[in-house]
Amino acid sequence: GLQSWEKKYIKTQLECIEINNIRHSLLKFIKGMSLTKISFFLALIFPRENFICLDTWMCKYYGIDQKKLTYKQYIKTESNHAMLANRLGYFPFALQWAMWEFGQKKGSIYPSFLWR
């Protein structure tokens, strides 16, 4: 049989698939809403998940042409960002917030909302 870590891994992967299916469904259901906005909405609702908003700031940071960004590239960049966040001890959306604040030259690399 499967070991406990294997069961946990499979459960986590299935939850990620379900949440990404939600995003895909929302993109189909809400006509005219961009992948970026849907992802931002989901990041607010599920801040501990791997959703980030690949907005202008994040695309600049990752060297991506936002106008040519495909769905596949978006998901891959989001996944890479999640791995970076995990290594740094942040949730992906919190790291995005920290990067945005740093980009705004607010003098802190830590998201201010974490300290309120």
N, C-alpha and C positions, 0 to 999 in steps of 0.2 A: 504494500500500500504506500500511499504518499506520506512523506514526513510532514510535520507541522509547518515548517517554513515553506514547503512546496504548496501546501494548501493555502497558506496566507498569501503567497505570491500569486497563485491562480485567482484567488478572491480579489486581490488588488487589481489585477489585470482586467478581470470581468467588470469591476466597478468603473475602471477607466473607460472601457469600451462603452458601457451604459451612458456615462456622462458625455462622451464624445458623440454618441448617438443622439443625445438631447440637443447638443449644439447643431449637429447636422439637420435634425428635425426643425429646430428653430429657424435655421437659415432658409429652409424650404417654406416654412409656414409664414414667416414675417417677410414678405416681399420688400425688397429695397433696403433691407438692413444688412450692413456689411459684416463680414466675418470678424473684423476688429471690434465692432460695437457689440455683437453677440458675445464674443469672448470676454469683453469688459463686464458685461452684464453678469455672465456666469462666474467671473472672478470675484465679483462683489457678493454673489450668493454663496459660492463655494470657495472661500479664500484659502483654504488649505489644499485645494486641488491644484492641478498643473496649469490652470488657465492663466494666461496673461493677455494684455492688450498690446498687440504689436502696432502701436501708434507711431507717429512721426519720430518721437524721441527714441523709442526702442529700436526702430528700424535704423536710425542713425547710429546708435550704439553698436548694433550688429552688422552694420555695413550693407544693409538691404535696401534695394530700390522698392519702396512701398507700393508704387504703381504697378510693378511687375510681379508682386508677391502672389504666388499660387497657394492654393489650399494645402497642398503637400508640403511646400516650403514653410508655411505658417506652422503646421503641426510639428515639423522637424525642429524648427527654431524654438518653439515652445517647449519641446522635449529637452533640447540642449540647455535651455534656460533653467528648466526644472532640475536638471542634474547639477548645474552650477549652484543653484539655490540650496540644494540638498547638501552639497559640500561645504557651503558657507554657514549652514545652520538656519536658513530662512525658508519660509514658504515662498513659492515662486512669485506670487503677487506682491508680497511684502518686499522682496528683493527688487521687483520692478519699481515699487514706490520709492525705495531707497535710491535707486539709480536715477529716477526722475528728480528727486530732491537734490542729489549731487549735481546733476546736469543743470539744475536751476541755480547752482552756486549758493545754496542756503547755508553753507558752512558745515554741514553734517552729512555723513554717509548713512546715518540711521534714520529710518522713517519716523517722523515726529509723532504719528498716530500711535506708535508702540509705547510712547512714554506718557501719554495722556491718561 
